[in-house]
Amino acid sequence: MRYSDWLAFDEISEQVPAEPGLFQTKIRAGLLAYPRGKSAMFYYGYSADLNYGLQKFRQDILPGLKMQAETLLARWMAAEDFELRFKNQLDLFRSNFGSFPLGNEMRLQETGEQADPEN
């Protein structure tokens, strides 16, 4: 399995399936500084319904992270074992860059969760 192409958030409702899987967001331009390097990646998430999960992320989570959807792109991958894959990808990012993606770090500080467990 592989990720989709990067999409703007206004394309999500038309192109993202209502299937379980993972999603990632990145900033459109530039790189974010992490303890061990730079990356455009901002947030990793998962959902039992990707279309719903990405729309919920845009409407409910992004405002709390002080980020606007227009500054980000998203991609997705359908996967039944999405929670395990999510954990593995977060662990890999942390191993490579010394922290979780910035949005996940912010969410963790705010709620104690790295992603919204209701997705």
Backbone as a chain_set.jsonl record, in Angstrom:
{"seq": "MRYSDWLAFDEISEQVPAEPGLFQTKIRAGLLAYPRGKSAMFYYGYSADLNYGLQKFRQDILPGLKMQAETLLARWMAAEDFELRFKNQLDLFRSNFGSFPLGNEMRLQETGEQADPEN", "coords": {"N": [[0.836, -1.175, 0.0], [0.374, 2.271, -0.649], [0.751, 5.823, -0.218], [-1.628, 8.317, -1.292], [-1.561, 10.885, -3.875], [-0.576, 14.24, -2.999], [-3.073, 16.417, -1.726], [-5.09, 19.392, -1.817], [-7.046, 20.725, 0.869], [-9.614, 21.421, 0.042], [-10.202, 19.565, -1.876], [-10.708, 17.178, -0.697], [-13.309, 16.093, 0.003], [-14.244, 15.151, -2.433], [-12.313, 13.317, -3.335], [-11.258, 11.588, -1.378], [-11.712, 8.423, 0.065], [-14.381, 6.843, 1.97], [-13.147, 5.043, 3.832], [-11.246, 2.977, 6.151], [-8.088, 4.17, 7.39], [-4.884, 5.898, 7.125], [-3.664, 9.281, 7.447], [-1.642, 12.024, 6.379], [-0.329, 15.281, 6.911], [1.259, 18.111, 5.448], [3.229, 21.124, 5.366], [2.682, 23.591, 2.861], [4.776, 25.13, 1.818], [8.246, 25.495, 2.401], [10.108, 24.318, 5.307], [9.774, 22.681, 8.462], [11.459, 23.09, 11.54], [13.021, 20.563, 13.364], [14.286, 18.691, 16.222], [16.325, 17.02, 15.15], [16.841, 17.775, 12.417], [15.044, 18.873, 9.44], [11.697, 19.027, 8.215], [8.823, 18.897, 6.103], [6.56, 17.82, 7.108], [3.607, 17.986, 9.092], [1.432, 16.873, 10.596], [0.293, 13.68, 11.623], [-2.311, 11.361, 11.197], [-5.211, 9.219, 11.753], [-8.105, 7.303, 10.794], [-11.272, 5.649, 11.014], [-12.871, 6.216, 8.958], [-11.736, 7.771, 6.367], [-12.491, 10.046, 4.787], [-14.368, 11.4, 6.403], [-12.723, 11.681, 8.686], [-10.584, 13.35, 7.814], [-12.006, 15.659, 7.143], [-13.074, 16.295, 9.643], [-10.674, 16.736, 11.015], [-9.844, 19.071, 9.713], [-11.939, 20.878, 10.406], [-12.274, 20.708, 13.239], [-9.829, 20.182, 14.614], [-7.585, 21.533, 13.459], [-8.078, 24.393, 13.944], [-7.522, 24.561, 16.729], [-4.844, 24.047, 16.694], [-3.825, 26.285, 15.692], [-3.513, 26.626, 12.925], [-4.087, 27.009, 9.458], [-6.084, 25.46, 6.964], [-5.451, 26.121, 4.342], [-2.726, 26.42, 4.28], [-1.689, 23.932, 4.258], [-1.165, 20.623, 2.866], [-2.637, 17.426, 2.18], [-2.416, 13.84, 2.373], [-3.403, 10.416, 1.889], [-3.812, 6.958, 2.935], [-5.411, 3.989, 2.456], [-6.073, 1.505, 4.87], [-6.598, -1.357, 6.789], [-5.386, -1.986, 9.205], [-4.911, 0.449, 10.541], [-4.38, 1.773, 13.028], [-2.093, 0.491, 14.111], [-0.254, 0.959, 12.019], [-0.22, 3.753, 12.099], [0.952, 4.221, 14.648], [3.47, 3.032, 14.178], [4.462, 4.715, 12.137], [4.556, 7.202, 13.44], [6.458, 6.586, 15.415], [8.691, 6.085, 13.774], [9.065, 8.627, 12.602], [9.676, 10.113, 14.893], [12.033, 8.813, 15.67], [13.702, 9.475, 13.518], [13.655, 12.327, 13.476], [13.684, 13.307, 16.085], [11.457, 14.156, 17.491], [7.837, 14.086, 17.601], [5.728, 14.81, 14.702], [5.085, 18.326, 14.365], [2.349, 19.211, 14.671], [1.233, 16.954, 15.927], [2.728, 16.93, 18.295], [1.825, 19.344, 19.417], [-0.887, 18.728, 19.751], [-0.678, 16.617, 21.551], [0.286, 17.952, 23.823], [-1.904, 19.57, 24.322], [-4.148, 17.836, 24.669], [-3.312, 15.325, 25.512], [-3.39, 13.319, 23.704], [-2.059, 12.002, 20.657], [-3.302, 11.952, 18.259], [-6.665, 12.423, 17.147], [-8.709, 10.318, 18.844], [-11.327, 9.751, 18.168], [-11.601, 9.734, 15.468]], "CA": [[0.0, 0.0, 0.0], [1.116, 3.52, -0.66], [-0.05, 7.035, -0.032], [-2.17, 9.033, -2.451], [-0.898, 12.148, -4.172], [-0.937, 15.317, -2.076], [-4.303, 17.126, -2.083], [-5.534, 20.537, -1.033], [-8.182, 20.319, 1.694], [-10.893, 21.584, -0.665], [-10.385, 18.412, -2.763], [-10.876, 15.972, 0.11], [-14.642, 15.486, -0.044], [-14.428, 14.492, -3.728], [-11.293, 12.337, -3.699], [-10.85, 10.686, -0.301], [-12.773, 7.442, 0.3], [-14.909, 6.614, 3.315], [-12.533, 3.772, 4.227], [-10.279, 3.157, 7.228], [-6.716, 4.389, 6.949], [-3.994, 6.907, 7.697], [-3.431, 10.478, 6.653], [-0.535, 12.887, 6.76], [-0.386, 16.638, 6.381], [2.539, 18.816, 5.387], [3.092, 22.521, 4.996], [2.815, 23.776, 1.41], [6.059, 25.739, 1.45], [9.241, 25.543, 3.458], [10.32, 23.171, 6.173], [9.683, 22.91, 9.899], [12.667, 22.662, 12.25], [12.88, 19.539, 14.387], [15.567, 18.539, 16.92], [17.346, 16.375, 14.315], [16.642, 18.017, 10.996], [13.881, 19.629, 8.991], [10.709, 18.261, 7.459], [7.58, 19.611, 5.799], [5.445, 17.115, 7.74], [3.007, 18.72, 10.202], [0.527, 16.079, 11.431], [-0.087, 12.336, 11.197], [-3.57, 10.967, 11.803], [-5.859, 7.995, 11.282], [-9.553, 7.342, 10.94], [-12.045, 4.519, 10.499], [-13.471, 6.773, 7.741], [-10.772, 8.809, 5.991], [-13.142, 11.269, 4.329], [-14.874, 12.049, 7.616], [-11.602, 12.015, 9.565], [-9.863, 14.524, 7.309], [-12.875, 16.831, 7.279], [-13.109, 16.604, 11.079], [-9.368, 17.328, 11.319], [-9.862, 20.457, 9.218], [-12.919, 21.709, 11.115], [-12.22, 20.664, 14.701], [-8.492, 20.09, 15.197], [-6.698, 22.593, 12.953], [-8.192, 25.676, 14.655], [-6.829, 24.449, 18.009], [-3.404, 24.018, 16.432], [-3.498, 27.61, 15.131], [-3.058, 26.4, 11.556], [-5.179, 27.09, 8.496], [-6.035, 24.395, 5.959], [-4.857, 26.627, 3.102], [-1.264, 26.341, 4.371], [-1.324, 22.515, 4.314], [-1.62, 19.612, 1.911], [-2.891, 16.149, 2.85], [-2.449, 12.605, 1.582], [-4.022, 9.344, 2.643], [-3.577, 5.573, 2.537], [-6.386, 3.066, 3.029], [-5.441, 0.39, 5.58], [-7.425, -1.904, 7.864], [-4.597, -1.95, 10.442], [-4.486, 1.849, 10.569], [-3.829, 2.194, 14.32], [-0.726, -0.02, 14.194], [0.56, 1.702, 11.048], [-0.077, 5.106, 12.636], [1.954, 4.16, 15.711], [4.776, 2.766, 13.573], [4.926, 5.894, 11.409], [4.941, 8.207, 14.436], [7.718, 6.147, 16.01], [9.747, 6.29, 12.783], [9.313, 10.069, 12.504], [10.372, 10.516, 16.124], [13.383, 8.261, 15.596], [14.466, 10.23, 12.519], [13.691, 13.778, 13.675], [13.833, 13.664, 17.49], [10.157, 14.494, 18.078], [6.713, 13.79, 16.72], [5.4, 15.97, 13.863], [4.717, 19.482, 15.18], [0.925, 19.185, 15.007], [1.011, 15.883, 16.901], [3.296, 17.412, 19.561], [0.903, 20.35, 19.944], [-2.104, 18.007, 20.159], [-0.308, 15.854, 22.739], [0.343, 18.898, 24.941], [-3.255, 20.1, 24.561], [-5.157, 16.837, 25.044], [-2.736, 14.057, 25.938], [-3.52, 12.388, 22.576], [-1.283, 12.398, 19.483], [-4.286, 12.098, 17.179], [-8.01, 12.382, 17.698], [-9.136, 8.914, 18.869], [-12.686, 9.593, 17.648], [-11.563, 9.627, 13.997]], "C": [[0.881, 1.238, 0.0], [0.159, 4.692, -0.51], [-0.527, 7.588, -1.366], [-1.246, 10.195, -2.796], [-1.347, 13.171, -3.131], [-2.143, 16.068, -2.619], [-4.461, 18.381, -1.236], [-6.777, 20.103, -0.256], [-9.519, 20.498, 0.995], [-11.161, 20.459, -1.661], [-10.75, 17.134, -2.006], [-12.238, 15.321, -0.069], [-14.886, 14.729, -1.34], [-13.493, 13.308, -3.944], [-10.914, 11.333, -2.621], [-11.993, 9.724, 0.014], [-13.217, 7.393, 1.761], [-14.457, 5.23, 3.771], [-11.589, 4.019, 5.394], [-8.876, 3.382, 6.669], [-6.009, 5.496, 7.702], [-4.008, 8.149, 6.839], [-2.248, 11.241, 7.218], [-0.804, 14.271, 6.2], [1.014, 17.223, 6.396], [2.27, 20.27, 5.032], [3.366, 22.649, 3.503], [4.197, 24.273, 1.009], [6.987, 25.745, 2.659], [9.315, 24.258, 4.258], [10.183, 23.601, 7.626], [10.95, 22.378, 10.553], [12.296, 21.659, 13.34], [14.232, 19.351, 15.06], [16.683, 17.911, 16.077], [17.04, 16.547, 12.833], [15.393, 18.821, 10.714], [12.981, 18.73, 8.16], [9.504, 19.154, 7.199], [6.385, 18.995, 6.524], [4.958, 17.865, 8.975], [2.198, 17.82, 11.138], [0.291, 14.722, 10.791], [-1.387, 11.987, 11.913], [-4.096, 9.674, 11.222], [-7.352, 8.125, 11.494], [-10.172, 6.052, 10.42], [-12.768, 4.913, 9.213], [-12.609, 7.969, 7.339], [-11.427, 10.12, 5.57], [-13.652, 12.064, 5.531], [-13.723, 12.532, 8.497], [-10.832, 13.242, 9.113], [-10.72, 15.785, 7.39], [-12.985, 17.261, 8.748], [-11.796, 17.242, 11.515], [-9.359, 18.798, 10.914], [-10.76, 21.35, 10.085], [-12.683, 21.804, 12.619], [-10.817, 20.727, 15.298], [-7.584, 21.228, 14.743], [-6.861, 23.925, 13.679], [-7.469, 25.67, 16.007], [-5.322, 24.427, 17.874], [-2.918, 25.327, 15.819], [-2.917, 27.504, 13.722], [-4.278, 26.459, 10.648], [-4.984, 26.042, 7.408], [-5.344, 24.848, 4.676], [-3.334, 26.544, 3.105], [-0.759, 24.9, 4.325], [-1.811, 21.745, 3.097], [-1.801, 18.318, 2.689], [-2.774, 15.001, 1.855], [-2.958, 11.5, 2.494], [-3.602, 7.986, 2.095], [-4.636, 4.716, 3.229], [-5.643, 1.897, 3.672], [-6.36, -0.066, 6.703], [-6.708, -1.813, 9.211], [-4.048, -0.543, 10.696], [-3.887, 2.285, 11.904], [-2.388, 1.726, 14.487], [0.194, 0.738, 13.24], [0.807, 3.136, 11.518], [1.018, 5.134, 13.698], [3.343, 3.949, 15.132], [5.323, 3.988, 12.848], [5.317, 7.019, 12.363], [6.278, 7.854, 15.069], [8.886, 6.368, 15.058], [10.084, 7.775, 12.651], [10.104, 10.538, 13.722], [11.811, 10.014, 16.133], [14.262, 9.073, 14.648], [14.675, 11.691, 12.895], [13.754, 14.226, 15.136], [12.569, 14.136, 18.181], [9.069, 14.007, 17.135], [6.501, 14.977, 15.785], [4.815, 17.089, 14.732], [3.248, 19.476, 15.596], [0.588, 18.113, 16.028], [1.566, 16.274, 18.27], [2.353, 18.417, 20.216], [-0.366, 19.693, 20.48], [-1.852, 17.223, 21.447], [-0.272, 16.766, 23.965], [-1.053, 19.389, 25.324], [-4.193, 19.064, 25.174], [-4.604, 15.547, 25.635], [-2.815, 12.987, 24.864], [-2.703, 12.904, 21.398], [-2.161, 12.568, 18.254], [-5.653, 11.988, 17.83], [-8.522, 10.945, 17.684], [-10.552, 8.691, 18.363], [-12.699, 9.44, 16.14], [-11.667, 8.189, 13.579]], "O": [[1.974, 1.252, 0.566], [-1.056, 4.563, -0.655], [0.078, 7.362, -2.414], [-0.269, 10.455, -2.092], [-2.367, 12.99, -2.466], [-2.233, 16.329, -3.819], [-4.024, 18.429, -0.087], [-7.487, 19.196, -0.692], [-10.475, 19.794, 1.321], [-12.247, 20.403, -2.238], [-11.066, 16.117, -2.625], [-12.315, 14.109, -0.273], [-15.651, 13.764, -1.355], [-13.847, 12.378, -4.668], [-10.3, 10.313, -2.931], [-13.127, 10.16, 0.212], [-12.508, 7.848, 2.659], [-15.277, 4.358, 4.058], [-11.168, 5.155, 5.611], [-8.522, 2.854, 5.615], [-6.455, 5.962, 8.75], [-4.323, 8.091, 5.651], [-1.907, 11.109, 8.393], [-1.428, 14.418, 5.149], [1.843, 16.879, 7.239], [1.227, 20.606, 4.473], [4.178, 21.911, 2.946], [4.725, 23.875, -0.03], [6.558, 25.973, 3.79], [8.678, 23.256, 3.933], [10.447, 24.753, 7.97], [11.458, 21.328, 10.161], [11.378, 21.884, 14.128], [15.242, 19.807, 14.524], [17.856, 18.233, 16.266], [16.988, 15.57, 12.086], [14.768, 19.375, 11.618], [13.439, 17.802, 7.495], [9.206, 20.057, 7.981], [5.308, 19.591, 6.55], [5.752, 18.322, 9.797], [2.27, 17.986, 12.356], [0.111, 14.617, 9.578], [-1.547, 12.282, 13.097], [-3.5, 9.101, 10.309], [-7.809, 8.956, 12.279], [-9.649, 5.437, 9.491], [-13.224, 4.049, 8.463], [-12.741, 9.054, 7.906], [-10.965, 11.193, 5.958], [-13.39, 13.261, 5.65], [-13.746, 13.657, 8.996], [-10.464, 14.084, 9.932], [-10.204, 16.865, 7.678], [-12.989, 18.454, 9.05], [-11.801, 18.19, 12.301], [-8.92, 19.66, 11.676], [-10.366, 22.458, 10.451], [-12.871, 22.868, 13.208], [-10.639, 21.275, 16.385], [-6.887, 21.825, 15.563], [-5.851, 24.547, 14.01], [-6.867, 26.674, 16.387], [-4.602, 24.747, 18.82], [-1.745, 25.461, 15.471], [-1.961, 28.197, 13.374], [-5.365, 26.018, 11.021], [-3.86, 25.771, 6.986], [-4.717, 24.037, 3.995], [-2.713, 26.592, 2.043], [0.449, 24.663, 4.348], [-2.737, 22.159, 2.4], [-1.188, 18.132, 3.739], [-3.003, 15.169, 0.657], [-2.944, 11.632, 3.717], [-3.114, 7.866, 0.972], [-4.738, 4.724, 4.456], [-4.698, 1.362, 3.092], [-6.845, 0.754, 7.482], [-7.344, -1.588, 10.241], [-2.874, -0.372, 11.024], [-2.963, 3.098, 11.913], [-1.545, 2.489, 14.958], [1.302, 1.116, 13.618], [1.905, 3.668, 11.357], [1.911, 5.979, 13.648], [4.294, 4.611, 15.547], [6.518, 4.273, 12.931], [6.302, 7.717, 12.123], [7.135, 8.72, 15.242], [9.959, 6.793, 15.486], [11.258, 8.141, 12.595], [11.083, 11.272, 13.591], [12.712, 10.733, 16.565], [15.429, 9.329, 14.943], [15.751, 12.242, 12.661], [13.867, 15.424, 15.398], [12.613, 14.486, 19.36], [9.344, 13.574, 16.016], [7.039, 16.054, 16.041], [4.129, 16.82, 15.718], [2.94, 19.714, 16.764], [-0.251, 18.332, 16.901], [0.947, 15.985, 19.294], [2.108, 18.353, 21.42], [-0.858, 20.064, 21.546], [-2.711, 17.173, 22.327], [-0.751, 16.384, 25.033], [-1.346, 19.598, 26.501], [-4.948, 19.377, 26.094], [-5.359, 14.756, 26.202], [-2.36, 11.863, 25.079], [-2.655, 14.111, 21.161], [-1.783, 13.263, 17.311], [-5.768, 11.504, 18.956], [-8.752, 10.396, 16.606], [-10.947, 7.545, 18.146], [-13.722, 9.048, 15.578], [-11.653, 7.891, 12.385]]}, "num_chains": 1, "name": "protein.A"}
